[in-house]
Amino acid sequence: MAKIERTKNATRNIVFGVILKAYQILVPFLMRTAMIYLMGVQYLGLNSLFTSVLQVLNLAELGVGSAMIYSMYRPIAEDDDEKICALMKLYRTYYRAIGLVIAIVGCILTPFVPELISGEIPKGLNIYILYLLNLGATVLSYWLFAYKNSILQAHQRTDIVSKATLITSTIQYILQILVLWFFRNYYLYVIVMLITQAVTNIVTAVVADKLYPQFKPKGDIPNKEVKQINQRIKDLFTAKLGAVVIGSADTIVISAFLGLTTLAIYQNYYFILNSICGFITVIFSAITAGIGNSLVTESTEKNYNDFRKFTFIICFILCICCCCFAGLYQPFMRLWVGEKFMLDFSFVILFCILFYCLELAMVWATVKDAAGLWHSDRFRPLIGAIANLLMNVVLVQIIGLYGIILSTVFSYILISMPWLIHNLFKFLYKEPLIKYLKDLGFYILVAVGSTALTISLCRKIVIEGIVELIIKSIVSVSIPLVIECLVYRRKKEFIESVILIKKMLKKG
């Protein structure tokens, strides 16, 4: 079987992914700032609401993308070009149908959109037109050559998508900032996004054709294999449903119960958290195909050791991130939006806990997806999502915004995370879970201790303004780095991770 160059591809994908993610954080941050000061904070709330509603409509995707990419791992390892072409044809058929379903269901839901907004909306806006424009952008993302991304992802070439997105996003942001500055027109702002979505898909498809001209959507998959793929899609549906409910329920419930202004304030904080999550997701995306290839070509022992090393690296990074959240969240928000749009420091602690839960679960979900363990995991996301939604609706009426964040944290800690890790060790690794959990508990204790020390020292810094942010940045990064290097210096995973990073830098 052919092994793709996992380390080289992962390094390349991470480099381009990080560049793109930094760009996608900095420029949208500037766009959010421009919208706050040029249009008003309620427009940010509208953006978040429409995004969440359309994520619900994206349930029609059913996890087709993940199932199809997984189906390509073995044909790529075996150089079976004929099967890859047939899979592309099947993928294209599915995505055309998905786009049609989203368009129809989205139009049917149009009359109910105003019911999701509590309080006033910006004057002069037609909610229906804005919703339909956003719906159009979503439908186009499926109809315009979306299936060709599968080839790039399965070959671990997401760096191509990153480059294409970098170019088209630049055009989008330039046009949108001009629209905000000169016209103050939110309709034009959304239309620019719609056009850019189409251009991104077209550019990515053209590049994919040039890189892999041998792969065209042609041929047929045997009925038996189509049934297997359809079964994977069915298994993925609950995972998709769970992810959408957890990702969208918070936004929709806040909008419906607390209003667009509260939603915008919450989303400003969540934007920062999600931006950091995005950087770490670059790592997950870059190595998923490599893990899938490794599971096909390497021994179980090597794959388990890689999993332990993967967990350690992510926990090392999460510790640093939590310290930075604790030390820098409030000073940054004060400089960015001012005291008027800030939350209490207790929310910062909750966001740190939420962040750690989200990213740790993502470690396990990445391996699960690469291994195709969807059938055994099919009920977990759904049950976790239902619990999260029920707690959202109840707690938001008792403790307000605190209830929204706590609902997600509880659903992860009590349901999603234990279930996920149990499935991995039962169906994939067949190793004692207790040793892994001991290591994980140790990593969490180090993170808690580092974060507590960071908070204690940062509170002693009473300077304000940009100088405060700079000094606290140094403290928030230095403390976890020093503590982790001292505590982990003789740990096997630490030593192997340093070797791996040196190898990646050399190949990069």
N, C-alpha and C positions, 0 to 999 in steps of 0.2 A: 504493500500500500504506500502511496505517496504521502509524504509529510510536508505540509506547507511550512514555510520558514516562520515559525511561531514567534520567536524572540525578535527577529528583524521586523516582521510585520506589526507586532504589538508595539515596538518602539516607535516605528513610523506613525502608526495610528495615534499613539498617545501624544507625540509631538504636535502633529497637525490638529489633533482633537483639542489639546490644551490651548493652542493658538486661537482656534476658532471659538472655544468656550470663553477665553478671556475677552475676545472681541464681542461675543454675544452677551457678555455681562456688562462690559463698559459702555457700549453704545446704547443698549436698551435702558441702562441706568440713566444715561444722559437724556434719553427720550422720555423716561418717566419724570425726570426732573423738569424737562421742558413742558410736559403736559400739566404738571402740578401748578407751575407758575404762569403758563400761557392759557390753559383751558380750565383748570380747576380739578380738585382732588376726586370729585365724583366720576370723572371720565375714567380714572384708573379703576374705580369700582366696576364700571361698565365693562371695561376690557376683561377683567378677571371673571366676571359673571358669564360673558359670552364664551370665553375659553372653556369654562367648566361645563356649560350646557353642551357645547360641541364635543367635549370629551365623552359625555354620555352617549351622544349620537355615534361616536366612533366605536361603540360596542359592536356595531355591525361588522367591524373588522374581525372580530371573533378570535384574534390571535393567529390569523392566516399567515401573516408575515413570519412569525416565529416558527410555525409548523413547517412552512415551505423552506426556510433557510436551514432548519435542522435536517430536512429531507435531502439537502444538497451536500451535507458533510461527507457522507460515504461516497457518492458518485465523484466528488472532487478528489477524494483520497485515492480512488480507483481510476481516475482519468476517464470516466464514463461520460463523454461529451453528449452522446445521444440522449441519455436520461436527463441530463441537466437541461437540454433544450426542451424536452417534453415537460419538465417541471415548470420551466418558465412560461410555457403556453398555458398550463393549468393555473398558474399564479395570475396571469393576465386575465383569464376568464373570471376568476374569483374576484379580483379587484374591480373589474367593470361592474359586476353585480353588486358589490359592496357600495360603490359610489352611487348607484341607482337607488339602493335601499336607503342610504343616508339622505339623499335628496328628497325622496318621497316622505319619509318619516319626519324629516326636518320641516318640511312644508306643513305637514299635518299639525305639528306642535306650535307653529307660529302664533296662533291666537292666545296661547297660554303664557308666553314669555313675560308680559307685564306683571303677572301674578308672582313672579320670583323676585320682585323688587319692592322693598319696604321703604316708604317715604317718597320724597320727590326725586325726579330725574332732571338732568340739565335741560333748561328751557330750549325750545326749538328743535329738539331731536325727535325723530320718528323711530321708536324702538324696533318696529317691525322691519323697516328698511335696513337698519344696522344689523339686525339678526340675520336677514337673508343674505346680506353681503358676506358676513362671516361664514354662513353656511356654504355659500358658493366657493369660498377659498378652501374649505374642507373637502367638498366634492371634487374639486379640481385636483387636489393632492392624490386622489385615488385614480382618476381617469387618465391623467397624463403620465404614462410610462412609469408609474410607481413600481411596477413589477421588476424593472431593470435594476433597482437597488439591491435586489436579492443576490444577484451575481457578485456585486462588490462586497456586500456584507459576508457572504459565505466564503469568499476568497480572502477575507480579512483585509479588505482595501477600503475601509471607511474613511481613510485619509482623502480619497477622491471626492467623496460626498462633502467632506469638510472644506476642501478647496472651492468646490462649486458654490457651496452655501456662503462662503466668505465673500466671493465676488458679488453674487446676487443680493446678499444682505446689505453690502455697502451701498449699492444702488438704491435699495429700499429705504435705508435710513436717511440717506441724503435727501431723497424726494420727500420723505415724511417730515423731516425737520423743516424743509422749505414750506411744506403745506401748513405746518403749525405756526411758523413764524410769519408768513405773509398772508395766509388765508384764514387761519384759526378755524378750519373746516374739518370736522371729525369724519364726515362721509368720505372726503378725498383721502384722508389718512387710511381708512380701511380699504378703499379701492386699490391704493398702492400696494398694500399687503397682498391682496388677491392676485394682482398681476405678477408680483414677485414670486409667489408660490408656483405659478405656472412656468415661469422662466427657469426657476431652480430645477424643477423636474425635467424640463427639456434639456438643459445643459448637462445634467447628470446622466441622462440617457445617452446623449451623443458621446460623452466621454467613455461610458461603459461599452458602447459599440466599438469604439476605437481600440480599447484595451483588450476586449474579448470578442473579436469579430466572429469567432466560431460558434458563439451561443446565440441562437435565434429561437423565438417561440414557435417551435414546430414539433410534430410527433405526438404520440399519445402514451400515457401511463397506463399499465395494465389495471383492470378494475380492482384487483385485489390490493394493489398499492394505493390506489385512489381511496379505497375504503380505510386503509391504515392512516392516510393523511387526514381524511375527514374525522377519524376518531381522535387524532391529536388535536384537531381544531376544536372539536367538542370539549375535549378535556381542558383546552386553553380558554374556553369561553368563560368559565367561572373565575379563572385567574384575571382575565380581562375585566370582567364585571366587578370583581373585588377591587382591582386597582383604580378603576374609574370612580367607584363609589367613594373610596377613601380619598382619592385625589380631588373629586369635585364636590362631595357632600359638604365639606367645610365651607367652601366658598358660597354655595347656594343657600345653606342654612344661615350663614352670617348675613347675606343679602336679604333673605326673607324675614329674619327676626330682628336684626340690628341695624340694617340700612347700608347704603352705598359708602357713606363716609367711614363708618367703622370697618367695612370691608377693605377700603383703600388703605387705611392705617395698618390693618393686619397684613395686607398683601405687601406693603412696603417692607415689613419685617420678614415676611415669608420669601420675598424676592431675594433678599440677601442669603437666607438659608438655602434656598433652591439653587442659587448661583453656585454656592460652594458644593452642593450636591452634584451639580452639573460637572464640575471639574473631576470629581471622583467617578462619576458615571463614564467619563472619557476612558478611564482605566478599565471599567467593566466592559464597555463596548469594544475596546481594543483587543481584549483577550478572550471574549466569548467564543469566537470561531476557533481560536487556538485551543481552548479547553475542549471544545467539541472534537477537534482533530486528534488531540492527545488521548481522549477517552476511547477513540477508535484504534489508535496505533500503539499506545504505551501500556505498561503494566498497571494493575490496580494499586500496587504499593507506591509507584512513582506518582500516580494521580492523587493519592491521599496525602503524600508529603507536599505536593504542590498546593493542595487545598489548605493545609495547615500554614504554609508559608504565605499564601494569598490572604488568609485571615489575619495573620500577624501584620502584614504590610498595611492593610486597610485600617486595622485598629491603631497602629502607630500614627497614621495620618489623622484618624478621627480624634485622637487625644489632642493633637496640636490644634485642630479645627475648633474643638469645644473650648479650649483655653482662649482662642482668639474671639470666639463668640462672646464669652463671658467678659473679656476685657475690653472689647472694642465696639460691641453692638450699640450701646447707649451713646458713647462719644460720637460715633459715626452718624447715628440718627439725629443727634442734636445739631450737628453741622449741616446735615443734608436737608431735613424738613423742619427742624425747630421743635421746641418743647411742646407746641400745640398738637403735633401729630406723633407723639411718643407714647409708648406703653410703659407700665411699671416694670422694674427690674425683675420681678418675679416671673414675668413672661419670658425674659431672657433665659432663665434657668429651665423653664419648660421647653423652650426652643432647642436648648442644648440636648436635653433628654430625647426629644423627638428626633433630632438630627441623628443621634447615635443609633436609635432604634431603626430608623429608615435605612441608613447605610449598612448596618450590620445585616439586616434582613436582605439587602440587595446582594451582599456577598453570597449568601446561600441561594438566593433566587437565580443568580447568574450561573452558578454551577448546575442548578436544577434544570434551567433552560438548555444549557449546553449538552446535558445528558439526556434531555427529552423526557424527564420524569414528570410528565403532566397528568397522566391518568391517576397516579397515586396521590397527587396533590390537588385534584380538581375541586374538592369541597372546601379546602382551607381558606382560599381568598374570599369566597362567597360568605362563609360564616363570619369571618373577621370583618368583612365590609358591612354586613347586616348589623352586627354588634356595634360597630362604629357609628352607623347612621342612627340607630336607636338611642345610643348614648348622646349623640350630638343634639338630637331634638329635645331630649329630656334635660340634659345638663345646661344647654344654652339658656333655658328659661329659669334656671336656678342660680347659676354662677356666671352667666354671660359668656364672654369670650374665653375665659378660663376653661369652660366646659368643652369648647370646640377642640382645643389642643389636647386636653386630658383624654378625651374620647379616643383620639387617634393613638395616643401613647398606650392607653389601656388595651386597645384592640390588638396592638402589636405585641406587647409584653405578655398578655394573658392567652392569646390565641395564635396569631400568625407566626411569631418567632419560634415558640416551642414545637409547633406542628411542622414547620419547614425543616428545622434541623433534625427532628425525629425521622422524617421521610428520607433525608439524605443518608443518614447512617443506617437506616433499615434497608434501603433499596440500592444504594450505590457503593458505600465504602465498607460496610460490614465490619467496622472497627468499634472498639469500646467507646461509647459516647462520653463517659465520665472524664477521661483524660483530656479530651478536647474542651469540655465545659470548664474544667479546672483552669486550663490555660486562658480561656475566654474570661472567666471571672477575675483572673489576675490582671488581664489587660484593662478590664473595666475599673478595677480598684486603682490602678495607676492613673487612669484618665480622671477619675473622681478626685484623687489626691492632687494631681497637677492643676486641675481646674479650680479647686478650693484655694490652693496657694496663689494662683494667678489672681483670683478675685480679691484675696486679702491684700496683696501687694498693690494692685491697681487702685484700690480704694484709698490708699495712702497718697496717691498722686492727685494733687488738687489743682494743677494747672489746667486751664481750659483752652479750647480752640484747636488748631491744627497741631500745635506742639504737644498737647495732651494725647492726641491720636498717635503721633509718631513715637512718643515714649512708651505708651501702653502697647503699641505694636511690638516693639523690641522685647518688652517684658513678656507679652503673651506668646511669643514664638520661642524665646530663649528658655523659659521655665520648662515647658513640656519636652523640648529637645534634650536639655541637660538631664532631666530626670529619666527619660526613656533610655537614653544612651547609657547612663550609669546602671539602671536597673536591668536592662536587657543585654548588656555587652557580652555576656558569656552564653546567652541563649542560642540554641542551634538555629532557630528561625531567623534571628537577627543576623547571625554570621552569613547564612545562606542568602538572605535578602541583600546584604551588602554586595556579595559576589554577583548576584543576579543584576543588580543595578549597574555595577561596573561593566558587566557584559553587555547590557543594553546600551550604555553610553558609548562603548567601543563600536558596537554595530550600528548605532544611530549615526 
